[in-house]
C-alpha cells in the first residue's frame, strides 16, 4: 500500500513539473494533479492496452511512432475528464506526454 501511495505522489509531482515546464498545459493545483494521476493510471491500465491492440498494424507500419499519438490522445482524454487539468491542443498533449515520460524517468530513483 505504501508503494502505491509513493508512486501516486511521484506521478502527481511529475504532472506538476511537466505542467510548469510547458505553457500549453494548465493545472489548478496539487489536488488536480493527484486526481489526474489517478485518472492517468486507470486509463493507462484499461484503455491504452485495448487501443494499442486495435492499432497494432498501424503501430508496426510507423515503427512504433503511432504509440506517441495514442499517448497524446489519452492525455487529451484526461484533460476532458479532470476539471482542473487543461491541455491547449494536440501538440501540447504530445509534448506533455513526452515531458511526463522524461520527468517520471528522472523521478524514478525515488520509486520503491
Order of alpha helices (4+ residues) and beta strands (2+ residues): alpha-beta-alpha-alpha-alpha-alpha-beta-alpha
